[in-house]
Amino acid sequence: MTRKNTWQDKVAIVTGGSSGIGRATALALSEQGARVLVTGRDTARLADVAAIGEAIDTLQADSADPASAARIIEAVQTRWGRLDLIVNNSGAGQPLPMTAYDADLIAKMSAVNIIAPSLLVKEGHAALRKTRGAIVNIGSAVSRNAVPMVAHYAATKTALEHLTRSWAVELAGDGIRVNAIAPGPVKSGALTGMMGLPEEMAQQIEAQEEAQIPLGRRGVTADIVPWILQLGSSDNEWLTGQVLTVDGGWTLRT
């Protein structure tokens, strides 16, 4: 896997990094010597992440705001003067039966899951070109199958996977690699947080999903983070345009 000195003095951005997979990614990068800018909306959670050490800085930013991309890149350049990795981890989703389709909710999912990473890549392009850096997009294994109730969440994550492959080709001439991770059901608080489900309903869904996973358990952030670092590492200079599903075999059964 990734060598311990790969990230020494490198600089990364992790959007939506105040909890779950994003927070764990930021911690892992800082532990391996990187400096990390974490973005998020919750000031209390951001403060908790920032308190971990001087290698992590935070910026309150709503990915749904198109102006946030330029702010994020400006912040990381002002703080550290370089950029080696963008982890597009922010996500938005909400269960929507067809009878509850709402233009504003669908637009918000698109703004966070498609537009936000697109604008961040655009704003960060010049900095990544200087370092021959990398982009790792966080998709979702739900994009692999039909998913009633969360169809628009899955559709926007599928779009992010297509963007991953397209950007990989478009940015290859600049030495910038673009890959994605598609996590399966992970214990990250997403059901009660991002999806906004009541605790009891979230527990029922978690139990149902766990029963479907061939390897017999839900994932944890430690199952996902090493692959994010691996795909983002400069050690893998010939790997681009890939979407890696890490789901315990879940999508093979559903």
C-alpha positions in Angstrom: 0.0 0.0 0.0 1.0 3.7 0.2 4.5 4.3 1.6 4.7 6.3 4.8 6.6 9.1 3.3 4.3 9.5 0.2 2.3 12.3 1.9 5.1 14.1 3.7 4.7 17.9 3.1 2.0 17.3 0.5 -1.2 19.4 0.7 -4.8 18.0 0.3 -8.3 19.3 0.3 -11.1 17.1 1.8 -14.6 18.5 1.3 -17.2 17.4 3.7 -14.4 16.4 6.0 -15.9 17.1 9.4 -17.4 13.6 9.9 -17.4 10.1 8.5 -15.2 9.1 5.6 -14.0 12.6 5.0 -12.9 13.1 8.6 -11.1 9.8 8.7 -9.4 10.6 5.4 -8.1 14.0 6.7 -6.8 12.3 9.9 -5.0 9.6 7.9 -3.4 12.1 5.6 -2.2 14.3 8.5 -0.8 11.3 10.3 1.3 10.5 7.2 2.8 14.0 7.0 0.3 15.9 4.8 -1.3 19.2 5.5 -5.0 19.2 5.0 -7.8 21.7 4.4 -11.1 20.3 5.6 -14.4 21.9 4.5 -17.8 21.6 6.0 -20.9 23.5 7.2 -21.0 22.5 10.9 -18.7 24.9 12.8 -18.6 22.7 15.9 -17.5 19.6 14.0 -14.9 21.6 12.1 -13.5 22.9 15.3 -13.2 19.4 16.6 -11.3 18.4 13.5 -9.0 21.4 13.7 -8.2 20.7 17.3 -6.4 17.5 16.2 -3.3 19.2 15.1 -1.6 22.0 13.2 -1.5 20.0 10.0 -5.3 20.3 9.7 -6.9 23.6 8.8 -10.7 24.1 8.3 -12.9 26.3 6.3 -16.7 26.7 6.8 -18.1 26.3 3.3 -21.4 25.0 1.8 -20.6 22.9 -1.3 -24.0 23.8 -2.6 -22.8 27.4 -3.0 -21.0 27.8 -6.4 -18.8 30.5 -4.9 -17.3 28.1 -2.4 -14.9 26.5 -4.9 -12.8 29.6 -5.4 -12.8 30.3 -1.6 -11.5 26.8 -0.9 -8.7 27.0 -3.4 -7.7 30.5 -2.3 -7.6 29.3 1.3 -5.3 26.4 0.6 -3.0 28.5 -1.5 -2.8 31.2 1.1 -2.2 28.8 3.9 0.3 26.4 2.2 1.1 27.7 -1.4 0.5 24.4 -3.1 -2.1 21.6 -3.8 -1.4 17.9 -4.4 -4.8 16.2 -3.8 -8.5 17.0 -4.0 -10.9 14.6 -2.3 -14.4 15.4 -3.5 -16.2 13.8 -0.5 -19.1 16.2 0.1 -22.5 14.6 -0.7 -26.1 15.4 -0.6 -29.0 12.9 -0.6 -32.6 12.4 0.5 -35.0 9.6 0.1 -37.7 10.7 -2.5 -40.6 8.5 -3.6 -41.8 9.7 -7.0 -44.9 11.3 -5.4 -42.5 13.6 -3.4 -40.2 14.7 -6.2 -39.3 18.3 -5.6 -37.3 20.5 -7.9 -35.4 22.3 -5.1 -34.3 19.0 -3.4 -33.2 17.5 -6.7 -31.3 20.7 -7.6 -29.6 20.6 -4.2 -28.4 17.1 -4.8 -27.1 18.0 -8.2 -25.4 21.2 -6.8 -23.5 19.2 -4.2 -22.8 15.9 -6.0 -22.1 17.2 -9.6 -21.6 21.0 -9.7 -19.5 21.4 -6.6 -16.8 18.9 -7.5 -16.8 20.2 -11.1 -16.1 23.8 -10.0 -13.5 22.7 -7.4 -11.6 20.8 -10.1 -11.8 23.8 -12.4 -10.5 26.2 -9.7 -7.8 23.8 -8.5 -6.6 22.8 -12.0 -3.7 25.2 -12.2 -2.4 24.3 -8.7 -2.7 20.5 -9.4 -0.9 20.9 -12.7 2.1 22.4 -10.9 2.4 19.4 -8.6 1.1 16.7 -11.1 -1.4 16.0 -8.4 -4.5 13.9 -8.1 -8.3 13.9 -7.7 -10.3 11.3 -5.8 -14.0 11.5 -6.1 -16.2 9.7 -3.6 -19.2 8.1 -5.4 -21.5 5.4 -4.1 -22.1 1.7 -4.7 -25.8 2.5 -5.0 -25.0 3.6 -8.6 -24.5 -0.1 -9.5 -28.2 -1.1 -9.4 -31.7 0.2 -9.5 -32.4 2.1 -6.3 -36.0 3.3 -5.8 -36.5 6.1 -3.3 -32.9 7.3 -3.7 -32.8 7.4 -7.5 -31.7 11.0 -7.8 -28.9 10.5 -5.3 -27.7 7.4 -7.2 -28.1 9.3 -10.5 -25.9 12.2 -9.4 -23.3 9.8 -8.0 -23.3 8.0 -11.4 -22.8 11.3 -13.1 -19.7 11.9 -10.8 -18.3 8.6 -12.0 -18.7 9.6 -15.6 -17.0 12.9 -14.8 -14.2 10.9 -13.2 -13.4 9.1 -16.4 -13.9 12.2 -18.6 -11.6 14.3 -16.4 -9.0 11.5 -16.4 -8.7 11.9 -20.1 -8.9 15.7 -20.2 -6.3 16.2 -17.5 -3.9 13.4 -18.4 -1.8 15.8 -20.5 -1.2 17.9 -17.3 -0.1 14.8 -15.3 -3.2 15.0 -13.2 -4.8 11.6 -12.3 -8.5 11.3 -11.5 -10.0 8.2 -9.9 -13.0 7.5 -7.7 -14.1 5.2 -4.8 -17.7 3.9 -4.7 -18.3 2.8 -1.1 -21.0 0.4 -0.1 -22.9 0.6 3.2 -20.5 2.1 5.7 -20.9 3.1 9.3 -20.5 6.8 8.9 -23.7 8.4 10.1 -24.8 9.2 6.6 -28.3 7.8 7.0 -29.3 10.0 10.0 -27.0 12.8 8.8 -27.0 13.4 5.1 -30.1 11.4 4.4 -32.0 12.8 7.4 -33.6 9.5 8.4 -35.0 8.9 11.9 -32.7 6.8 14.1 -35.1 3.8 14.2 -35.6 3.8 10.4 -31.8 4.1 9.9 -31.2 1.1 12.1 -33.7 -1.0 10.2 -32.0 -0.1 6.9 -28.6 -0.8 8.3 -29.7 -4.3 9.4 -31.3 -5.0 6.1 -28.1 -3.9 4.2 -25.9 -5.9 6.5 -27.8 -9.1 5.8 -27.2 -8.5 2.1 -23.4 -8.2 2.4 -21.5 -11.4 1.5 -18.6 -10.6 3.8 -21.1 -10.4 6.7 -20.8 -6.8 8.1 -21.2 -3.2 7.2 -18.1 -1.3 6.3 -16.2 1.1 8.5 -14.2 4.1 7.5 -11.0 2.1 7.9 -12.1 -0.1 5.0 -12.4 2.9 2.7 -9.7 5.4 3.6 -6.6 3.3 2.6 -8.0 3.1 -0.9 -8.5 6.9 -1.1 -4.9 7.4 -0.1 -3.7 4.8 -2.5 -5.6 6.3 -5.5 -4.4 9.8 -4.5 -0.8 8.7 -4.0 2.0 9.8 -6.4 3.2 6.2 -6.2 0.4 5.3 -8.6 1.5 7.6 -11.5 0.0 5.2 -14.1 -3.5 4.7 -12.6 -6.3 7.0 -13.8 -9.9 6.9 -14.8 -10.9 4.1 -12.5 -13.9 3.7 -10.2 -13.2 1.2 -7.4 -16.2 -0.3 -5.6 -15.4 -1.2 -2.0 -18.6 -2.8 -0.6 -17.9 -6.2 0.9 -19.6 -7.7 -2.2 -22.9 -5.9 -1.5 -23.6 -5.0 -5.1 -23.1 -8.6 -6.2 -26.2 -9.5 -4.3 -28.5 -6.6 -4.6 
